[in-house]
Amino acid sequence: MNITDQLVEFSTEIEWKDIPASVMAVQKRTIADMVSVMIGATGMSESAAAFARMAVRSGTGRRCTLFARPEKVNPGMAALANGALTHALDYEDAHKTATCHSNSASIPALLALAEEKGGCSGREFMLASLIASEVGLRLDVGLNEDLLKYGFNMPPIHASMGAVFGCGRLMGHTREQIRDAIALNMCQNISPGEAGRSRFSVVRTVREAFGAQAAVNSTLLAAEGIVARFEEPLEGELGYYHMFARDNYTPERVVKDLGSYYWAEGTDLKPWPTCRATHTSIELLQKIMTEHHLKEDDVESVRLVMSDIARMVFEPAVQKYAPEAAAIARFSMPFVLGTTAVYGDVDLDSFSQERLHDPKILQFGKKVSYSVDPSLTKEQNKVTTMTVKTREAEYTEYLDTALGSDDHPMGEERIRRKFLDCFAHAGQRYARERVEKIIETVLKLDELEDIRDLTGLIW
């Protein structure tokens, strides 16, 4: 079988009992984290709010929930509006090896379809979301290089394609219908790299909206009987990997140990609302400045040695050293480290207009530089060596694992603080009792008879 056939078979045949409990525990934790991040974005992203307003204008009275709003809309518009929330704060799931936010499109898409379908249990939802995450991650690990060089921002593209497999499972699609949905998704699913380089564009922050909606619409169109299937959509001569990667991929990696090894178990939580490529550097700078009692004025220079992913958070320099919008600042290493040095941490309030123009942050950012270690592989994208130089001394530290991964965990108390902080920034006020009820419901997700017991609390 080709890789498409193997992934389709996996998505239709795998059962709850086949998946290790540890894998499903990570998936449940990830869903809880995603819910909180989406809630937080309802009060912090005006761009995402515009998607919700458009969804409401498109017509209400349907079954699907909009986060932090009372109106119900159709599934495609719910996926679009809620999908705009998942990456708005750059605070959603990451992965310790893959470069993919593998739940960012599938969670809003699956929530919409689960409500539209009705009677979807928590276990059905979790299984579908695990399938979506696993496929999205496998599509990524098959690549041999970062495709941003060709202009494609692949994380949301992979996430949307993975979501198609999960949505098909949730809706009980046949293998042929899933193949139809794959083809239909390929006709809609794109994410241009230029969105991350344009000074004032908000597209990078709301990009998952389009992938979530594409997954839902592709799934619903397939259910209508459209015969869209391609012979070899992923591996074909003009298919997915040719189109995006110029055929520079390893097909065996996509399906190796499929059904016995789960890349999804390596899904990380983010302790800071910034690009994951900045996280080892934030932790190293905090460590060096705390241990050696340094203030920002004591530091003469900060030098980083990283993998090629460093270019994304340093270039173009004219934007990254003086970001004019929060969307750029969240994946600007100079700004993020300047914030860390001046304020001691990076949080949801670190990207206000006042902070973007804070002379202390910008001045410290000018001290930060980098070089690329060409020996580091695509999978070693978290490896960072930092050297901080002062007038009196030089300090060097190394870190290869970002905080929030399974072998460098945040801890339950910090995870809970993140959850509560996100709710505190929501677009509507949530009473503490309601927040606790949502936490309790998510933690018992596998016991729910209907996912609407959760979504009914969220609006």
SVG drawing of the C-alpha trace seen along z (x, -y; Angstrom):
<svg xmlns="http://www.w3.org/2000/svg" viewBox="-32 -54 68 57">
<polyline fill="none" stroke="black" stroke-width="0.4" points="0.0,0.0 1.1,-3.6 1.3,-6.0 -2.1,-7.5 -3.7,-4.1 -1.9,-3.3 -3.0,-6.5 -6.6,-6.1 -6.6,-2.5 -5.2,-3.7 -7.8,-6.4 -10.7,-4.1 -9.6,-1.0 -7.8,-2.1 -9.9,-1.7 -9.8,-3.2 -8.6,0.1 -5.6,0.1 -4.1,-3.2 -1.9,-3.3 -3.5,-5.1 -0.4,-7.3 -1.1,-8.6 -4.7,-9.4 -3.7,-11.1 -1.5,-13.5 -4.3,-14.0 -6.8,-14.9 -4.3,-17.4 -3.8,-18.9 -7.5,-19.4 -7.8,-21.1 -4.9,-23.4 -6.4,-24.2 -9.7,-25.1 -8.1,-27.5 -5.9,-29.1 -8.9,-29.7 -10.9,-31.2 -8.1,-33.6 -7.9,-34.7 -11.6,-35.7 -10.6,-38.7 -7.2,-39.5 -7.5,-39.1 -9.6,-41.7 -8.7,-40.0 -10.2,-36.7 -13.3,-38.6 -13.9,-39.8 -14.2,-36.2 -16.8,-35.6 -18.8,-38.7 -18.8,-37.5 -19.9,-34.0 -22.9,-35.5 -23.8,-37.7 -23.8,-34.5 -26.8,-33.2 -27.5,-31.9 -30.0,-29.4 -27.8,-26.3 -26.1,-23.9 -22.5,-25.0 -20.9,-27.0 -18.8,-30.1 -16.3,-30.5 -17.4,-33.1 -20.5,-34.1 -24.1,-32.9 -25.0,-32.6 -25.0,-29.2 -23.9,-29.0 -23.3,-26.4 -20.3,-24.1 -18.2,-25.7 -18.5,-29.1 -17.9,-27.8 -14.7,-26.1 -13.6,-29.3 -14.3,-31.6 -13.1,-29.3 -10.1,-28.3 -9.0,-31.9 -8.5,-31.7 -6.2,-28.7 -3.0,-30.4 -4.0,-34.0 -1.8,-34.1 0.9,-31.7 0.1,-29.7 -1.2,-26.4 0.3,-23.0 3.8,-22.3 5.9,-19.2 9.3,-18.2 10.5,-17.0 8.1,-17.9 7.5,-21.5 3.7,-21.3 0.8,-22.5 -1.0,-19.3 -4.3,-20.1 -4.7,-23.7 -7.1,-23.0 -8.6,-19.8 -10.0,-20.8 -12.2,-23.7 -13.2,-21.5 -14.1,-18.5 -16.0,-20.5 -18.1,-22.0 -18.8,-18.6 -19.5,-16.9 -22.2,-19.5 -23.6,-19.3 -23.8,-15.5 -25.1,-15.3 -24.6,-12.5 -20.9,-12.4 -19.2,-11.0 -16.1,-12.3 -14.3,-9.2 -15.3,-9.5 -14.1,-13.1 -10.8,-12.2 -10.1,-9.3 -10.8,-11.5 -8.6,-14.3 -5.8,-11.8 -6.0,-10.5 -5.9,-14.1 -2.9,-14.9 -1.0,-11.7 -1.5,-12.1 -0.6,-15.8 2.6,-15.0 3.5,-12.1 3.1,-14.3 5.6,-16.7 8.2,-14.2 8.3,-12.8 9.9,-16.1 13.6,-16.4 13.8,-20.2 11.9,-23.3 9.6,-24.3 9.5,-28.0 12.3,-28.4 9.8,-27.7 7.2,-30.1 5.0,-27.5 4.3,-27.7 3.7,-24.0 2.4,-23.7 -1.1,-24.8 -1.1,-22.9 -0.2,-19.6 -2.7,-20.4 -5.6,-20.9 -4.7,-17.7 -4.5,-15.8 -7.9,-17.2 -9.5,-15.7 -8.6,-12.2 -10.0,-13.0 -13.1,-14.6 -13.7,-11.6 -13.5,-9.2 -15.8,-11.3 -18.4,-11.3 -18.1,-7.6 -16.8,-8.1 -15.7,-5.2 -12.2,-5.0 -13.4,-6.3 -15.1,-9.3 -11.9,-10.2 -10.0,-10.1 -12.6,-12.4 -12.1,-14.8 -8.3,-14.6 -8.6,-15.8 -11.1,-18.5 -8.9,-19.7 -5.9,-19.9 -7.9,-22.3 -8.4,-24.7 -5.5,-24.3 -2.6,-26.8 -0.6,-29.0 1.8,-31.4 5.1,-32.1 4.9,-35.8 2.3,-36.2 5.1,-35.9 7.2,-38.6 4.7,-41.3 4.8,-44.1 1.2,-44.7 -0.5,-41.5 -2.6,-39.6 -2.9,-36.5 -0.2,-34.6 -2.3,-34.9 -5.6,-33.7 -4.2,-31.3 -5.7,-28.1 -9.2,-29.5 -8.8,-28.6 -7.4,-25.1 -10.2,-24.3 -12.9,-25.4 -11.3,-23.6 -11.3,-20.4 -15.0,-20.7 -16.2,-21.7 -14.1,-18.9 -15.7,-16.4 -19.2,-17.6 -18.8,-17.7 -17.5,-14.2 -20.6,-13.2 -22.6,-14.6 -21.1,-12.1 -18.7,-14.2 -16.2,-11.8 -13.1,-13.9 -10.5,-11.2 -7.0,-11.3 -5.1,-8.1 -2.1,-9.1 -2.9,-12.4 0.1,-12.4 2.8,-10.6 1.7,-11.0 3.8,-12.5 2.0,-15.8 0.7,-15.2 1.1,-16.8 4.8,-16.1 5.7,-17.0 3.7,-20.2 5.1,-21.4 8.4,-19.6 9.7,-19.1 9.7,-15.4 12.3,-15.9 10.7,-13.7 11.1,-10.2 7.9,-8.2 9.0,-5.4 9.1,-7.9 5.5,-8.9 4.2,-5.4 6.9,-3.8 5.4,-1.9 2.0,-3.4 -0.5,-2.1 2.2,-1.1 4.3,-4.2 2.5,-7.6 4.2,-10.8 1.3,-12.5 2.6,-11.4 5.4,-13.9 2.9,-16.9 4.1,-19.8 2.4,-22.5 3.7,-26.0 4.7,-27.9 5.0,-31.2 2.8,-32.8 5.5,-33.0 7.0,-31.0 8.2,-27.7 11.6,-28.4 12.2,-31.1 11.4,-28.9 14.8,-27.3 16.3,-30.8 13.8,-32.3 14.6,-29.6 18.4,-30.0 18.3,-33.7 16.2,-33.5 18.6,-30.9 21.8,-32.9 20.4,-36.2 18.9,-34.7 21.9,-32.6 24.4,-35.4 22.1,-38.2 22.2,-40.2 20.2,-43.2 19.5,-44.1 22.1,-46.9 24.8,-44.4 24.5,-42.4 26.7,-43.5 25.7,-40.8 23.7,-37.6 24.9,-35.1 22.8,-32.1 23.8,-29.1 20.8,-27.3 19.5,-25.2 18.3,-26.7 15.0,-27.5 16.7,-30.5 16.3,-32.4 12.5,-32.5 12.8,-34.4 15.6,-36.7 14.9,-37.6 14.1,-39.9 16.1,-41.9 14.4,-45.2 11.1,-43.7 12.4,-41.3 14.6,-43.9 11.8,-46.5 8.4,-44.7 5.5,-47.0 2.8,-44.4 2.2,-41.7 2.0,-39.1 5.6,-39.8 6.8,-40.3 5.6,-36.9 8.2,-35.3 10.9,-37.9 13.8,-36.5 15.3,-40.0 11.9,-41.3 11.1,-38.2 14.6,-38.1 14.4,-41.9 11.1,-41.3 12.6,-38.5 15.6,-40.6 13.6,-43.7 10.5,-42.2 11.8,-38.7 9.2,-36.8 6.9,-36.8 3.2,-36.6 -0.1,-37.4 0.3,-41.1 3.8,-41.3 2.7,-42.3 0.8,-45.6 1.5,-48.6 3.3,-50.1 5.6,-47.1 6.3,-47.1 7.7,-50.6 9.4,-50.1 13.0,-51.5 14.5,-49.2 13.2,-46.1 14.3,-47.3 17.7,-48.3 18.3,-44.9 17.1,-43.2 19.9,-44.9 22.4,-43.0 21.0,-39.6 22.6,-37.9 22.8,-34.3 24.6,-31.8 23.4,-28.6 25.0,-25.3 24.7,-23.4 25.2,-20.0 21.9,-20.4 19.1,-18.5 15.5,-19.5 14.5,-17.4 17.0,-19.3 15.2,-22.6 15.0,-23.1 18.8,-22.9 20.2,-26.2 23.6,-27.3 23.5,-30.7 26.5,-32.9 25.8,-36.0 28.7,-38.4 29.0,-41.1 31.8,-43.6 33.3,-41.2 32.4,-37.7 31.0,-35.4 28.4,-32.7 27.5,-29.8 24.6,-27.5 23.1,-24.7 19.6,-23.4 18.2,-20.8 14.6,-20.4 11.9,-23.1 9.9,-23.5 6.5,-21.9 7.7,-18.6 7.2,-15.2 10.9,-15.0 10.9,-18.7 7.4,-19.1 5.8,-22.4 4.2,-20.7 0.5,-20.6 0.4,-23.8 1.9,-25.8 -0.5,-24.2 -3.4,-25.2 -2.1,-28.8 -2.0,-29.0 -5.5,-27.7 -6.9,-30.2 -4.9,-33.1 -6.3,-32.4 -9.8,-32.5 -9.0,-35.8 -8.3,-37.3 -11.5,-36.0 -13.9,-38.2 -16.6,-37.5 -16.4,-37.1 -16.4,-33.5 -17.4,-33.0 -14.8,-31.0 -17.4,-28.2 -17.9,-27.9 -14.2,-27.8 -13.8,-25.0 -16.7,-23.2 -15.0,-23.5 -11.8,-22.2 -13.6,-19.3 -15.5,-18.5 -12.4,-18.4 -10.5,-16.2 -13.4,-13.8 -13.7,-14.1 -13.5,-10.4 -16.5,-9.9 -18.8,-12.3 -21.8,-10.9 -22.1,-14.0 -19.4,-16.6 -22.1,-19.2 -21.8,-18.9 -18.5,-20.7 -19.4,-23.1 -22.5,-24.2 -20.2,-25.6 -17.8,-27.4 -20.0,-29.9"/>
</svg>
